[in-house]
Amino acid sequence: MTRGFIEPMKASIHRCCHYIRQQMADACSIIGSNFERLPKDSTVRFTRWANSLKEEQLYRQIYTSHGPTLIMPTWFCDRKVFERVGGFNESGKGTPEDLIFFYRHLDHDGQLFKVPRCLLVYRYHPGATTFSIDEKTIWNIRIKRLQEKVLIDWLSFTIWNAGKQGRHFYKSLEPLFQEKVAAFCDVDVKKVGKYYAPYEKGAKNYPKIPIIHFKDSTPPLIICVKLVRT
């Protein structure tokens, strides 16, 4: 290994360490980084999403199906962060302890930062604990927090996606929040102008929610579409 290669690498490491020390100075931050997947062709969309997030997106995209916007294997944090959150949920197998910890950290006004460099080689294997967690469990945790932290303050809102994902989201809401849904919006002209009438067995009356074109929608909106499709 030549000296010409070692020096730039050392400088890069020093810059990363300096950045981490700066952000941890107030002892209320979780710091993550970009990562490289091994094998390289595993979880391509997830890897692209996580590595491309900008600072403001670390907070904005916390309700996507991907989980925490900073992946747990890259986390740096002060012990005070751990103690303030109360540690990890120890319910056992099938518990998304990283997502629960991540949300609790934000609930305590914790900060998020990311070193925009690859500092981790993240190995993929089918037997990883991640795959033992039921998607429904993660979905319910996300819906619960969204209702408690976001939807509670909205008088009404529109769901972007009148298809399967949007309707699943609607049905997952508690009645209080279902009543706040003013409309569905979509790009599919075949759906526009129709109504969504969620059927509940035994119910005598159920709402007819209009489906409008997305250009006619007004904020706030909940977007129920995949961020990356290729």
C-alpha positions as CSV (number, residue, x, y, z in Angstrom):
1,M,0.0,0.0,0.0
2,T,1.5,3.3,-1.0
3,R,1.8,6.4,1.2
4,G,-0.2,8.3,-1.5
5,F,-3.2,6.1,-0.8
6,I,-2.9,6.0,3.0
7,E,-2.8,9.8,3.5
8,P,-6.1,10.7,1.8
9,M,-7.8,7.8,3.6
10,K,-6.5,9.0,7.0
11,A,-7.7,12.5,6.2
12,S,-11.1,11.1,5.3
13,I,-11.3,9.2,8.6
14,H,-10.3,12.3,10.6
15,R,-13.1,14.3,8.9
16,C,-15.7,11.7,9.7
17,C,-14.6,11.5,13.3
18,H,-14.6,15.3,13.6
19,Y,-18.1,15.4,12.2
20,I,-19.3,12.7,14.6
21,R,-17.8,14.5,17.7
22,Q,-19.5,17.8,16.7
23,Q,-22.9,16.2,16.4
24,M,-22.6,14.2,19.6
25,A,-21.6,17.3,21.6
26,D,-25.1,17.9,22.8
27,A,-25.7,14.2,23.6
28,C,-29.1,14.0,22.0
29,S,-28.2,12.8,18.5
30,I,-28.2,9.5,16.7
31,I,-25.7,9.5,13.9
32,G,-25.7,7.1,11.0
33,S,-23.9,6.7,7.7
34,N,-24.1,5.3,4.3
35,F,-23.3,1.7,3.8
36,E,-22.3,-0.9,1.2
37,R,-24.3,-4.1,0.8
38,L,-22.7,-7.5,0.4
39,P,-23.5,-9.1,-1.9
40,K,-23.8,-5.9,-4.0
41,D,-27.0,-7.0,-5.7
42,S,-29.0,-7.6,-2.5
43,T,-31.7,-5.2,-1.3
44,V,-30.9,-2.8,-4.1
45,R,-33.9,-0.5,-3.7
46,F,-33.6,-0.3,0.1
47,T,-29.8,0.5,-0.2
48,R,-30.4,3.2,-2.8
49,W,-33.1,4.8,-0.7
50,A,-31.1,4.8,2.6
51,N,-27.9,6.1,1.0
52,S,-29.6,8.9,-0.9
53,L,-31.4,10.5,2.0
54,K,-30.6,14.1,2.7
55,E,-30.7,15.6,6.2
56,E,-34.3,16.9,6.0
57,Q,-35.5,13.6,4.6
58,L,-34.2,11.8,7.7
59,Y,-37.3,13.2,9.5
60,R,-39.7,13.4,6.6
61,Q,-39.5,9.7,5.5
62,I,-39.8,8.0,8.9
63,Y,-43.1,6.4,8.1
64,T,-42.0,4.4,5.0
65,S,-41.9,0.7,4.9
66,H,-38.1,0.7,5.0
67,G,-38.0,1.5,8.7
68,P,-35.6,4.0,10.4
69,T,-34.1,6.5,8.0
70,L,-30.7,5.7,9.7
71,I,-30.1,2.0,9.6
72,M,-29.3,0.6,13.1
73,P,-25.9,-1.1,12.2
74,T,-24.5,2.4,11.4
75,W,-25.7,4.1,14.6
76,F,-23.4,6.2,16.9
77,C,-24.9,7.8,20.0
78,D,-24.0,8.9,23.5
79,R,-25.0,6.6,26.3
80,K,-27.4,9.4,27.5
81,V,-29.5,8.9,24.4
82,F,-29.8,5.2,25.2
83,E,-30.7,5.9,28.9
84,R,-33.2,8.7,28.0
85,V,-35.1,6.4,25.6
86,G,-35.1,3.6,28.2
87,G,-33.0,1.1,26.2
88,F,-34.3,-1.4,23.6
89,N,-37.6,-3.2,23.8
90,E,-36.8,-6.7,25.0
91,S,-40.1,-8.4,24.1
92,G,-38.2,-10.9,22.1
93,K,-38.2,-12.4,18.6
94,G,-40.4,-10.6,16.1
95,T,-40.1,-7.2,17.8
96,P,-38.8,-4.3,15.6
97,E,-36.7,-2.9,18.5
98,D,-34.7,-0.6,16.2
99,L,-37.9,1.1,14.9
100,I,-39.4,1.4,18.5
101,F,-36.1,2.9,19.8
102,F,-35.9,5.3,16.8
103,Y,-39.4,6.6,17.3
104,R,-38.9,7.0,21.1
105,H,-35.7,9.0,20.4
106,L,-37.7,11.4,18.2
107,D,-40.4,11.6,20.8
108,H,-37.8,12.9,23.2
109,D,-36.8,15.6,20.6
110,G,-33.8,13.7,19.6
111,Q,-31.8,14.7,16.5
112,L,-30.8,12.7,13.5
113,F,-27.6,13.2,11.5
114,K,-25.9,11.2,8.7
115,V,-22.3,11.0,7.6
116,P,-22.6,11.0,3.8
117,R,-19.9,8.4,3.4
118,C,-19.8,4.6,3.4
119,L,-18.6,3.5,6.8
120,L,-20.1,0.1,6.9
121,V,-20.2,-3.1,4.9
122,Y,-23.6,-4.5,5.6
123,R,-23.9,-8.3,4.9
124,Y,-27.2,-9.7,3.7
125,H,-28.3,-13.2,4.5
126,P,-31.8,-14.8,4.5
127,G,-31.6,-15.9,8.1
128,A,-31.2,-12.3,9.4
129,T,-33.3,-11.4,12.4
130,T,-34.9,-8.7,10.4
131,F,-36.9,-11.3,8.4
132,S,-38.4,-12.7,11.5
133,I,-40.5,-9.5,12.1
134,D,-44.0,-9.6,10.7
135,E,-44.8,-6.8,8.3
136,K,-48.1,-6.3,10.0
137,T,-46.4,-5.6,13.3
138,I,-44.2,-2.9,11.7
139,W,-47.2,-1.5,9.9
140,N,-49.3,-1.1,13.1
141,I,-46.4,0.7,14.9
142,R,-46.1,3.1,12.0
143,I,-49.9,3.8,11.8
144,K,-50.2,4.3,15.6
145,R,-47.4,6.9,15.7
146,L,-48.6,8.7,12.6
147,Q,-52.1,9.0,14.2
148,E,-50.7,10.2,17.5
149,K,-48.0,12.6,16.2
150,V,-49.4,13.9,12.9
151,L,-53.0,13.2,12.1
152,I,-54.2,14.2,15.5
153,D,-53.5,17.9,14.5
154,W,-55.1,17.8,11.1
155,L,-58.7,18.7,10.6
156,S,-58.9,16.8,7.3
157,F,-56.5,15.3,4.8
158,T,-56.4,13.5,1.4
159,I,-55.0,10.1,0.7
160,W,-52.9,9.9,-2.4
161,N,-53.6,6.5,-4.0
162,A,-57.1,5.3,-4.5
163,G,-55.8,1.8,-5.1
164,K,-54.9,-1.1,-2.8
165,Q,-52.3,0.7,-0.7
166,G,-54.4,3.8,-0.1
167,R,-57.5,1.7,0.9
168,H,-55.4,-0.5,3.2
169,F,-54.1,2.6,4.9
170,Y,-57.6,4.0,5.3
171,K,-58.9,0.7,6.8
172,S,-56.0,0.7,9.3
173,L,-57.0,4.1,10.7
174,E,-59.1,4.4,13.9
175,P,-62.6,5.7,13.2
176,L,-61.7,9.2,14.5
177,F,-59.1,9.5,11.8
178,Q,-61.1,7.8,9.0
179,E,-63.7,10.6,9.5
180,K,-60.9,13.2,8.7
181,V,-60.3,11.7,5.2
182,A,-61.8,14.3,2.8
183,A,-60.9,12.4,-0.4
184,F,-58.7,10.0,-2.2
185,C,-56.6,11.3,-5.2
186,D,-55.0,9.4,-8.0
187,V,-53.4,9.7,-11.4
188,D,-55.6,6.9,-12.9
189,V,-58.4,8.6,-14.8
190,K,-60.4,5.4,-14.6
191,K,-60.7,5.9,-10.8
192,V,-61.3,9.7,-10.9
193,G,-64.9,10.8,-10.4
194,K,-65.9,7.7,-8.6
195,Y,-66.3,7.0,-4.9
196,Y,-64.7,4.7,-2.4
197,A,-67.3,3.2,-0.1
198,P,-65.6,1.1,2.6
199,Y,-67.8,-1.8,3.4
200,E,-68.0,-3.0,7.0
201,K,-70.0,-6.1,7.8
202,G,-73.1,-5.2,9.9
203,A,-72.8,-1.5,9.3
204,K,-76.0,0.2,8.1
205,N,-74.3,3.4,6.9
206,Y,-70.8,3.8,5.6
207,P,-69.2,6.9,4.0
208,K,-68.7,7.5,0.3
209,I,-65.3,9.1,-0.2
210,P,-64.8,10.9,-3.5
211,I,-61.8,10.1,-5.7
212,I,-60.4,13.2,-7.4
213,H,-57.5,13.9,-9.7
214,F,-54.2,14.6,-7.9
215,K,-54.1,18.1,-9.5
216,D,-57.3,19.0,-7.8
217,S,-56.1,17.8,-4.3
218,T,-55.2,20.2,-1.5
219,P,-52.8,19.7,1.3
220,P,-52.3,18.0,3.7
221,L,-51.9,14.7,1.9
222,I,-50.7,11.2,3.0
223,I,-48.9,9.7,0.1
224,C,-49.3,5.9,-0.1
225,V,-47.1,5.1,-3.1
226,K,-43.7,3.5,-3.5
227,L,-40.8,6.0,-3.6
228,V,-38.6,3.9,-5.8
229,R,-40.0,1.5,-8.4
230,T,-36.9,0.6,-10.4
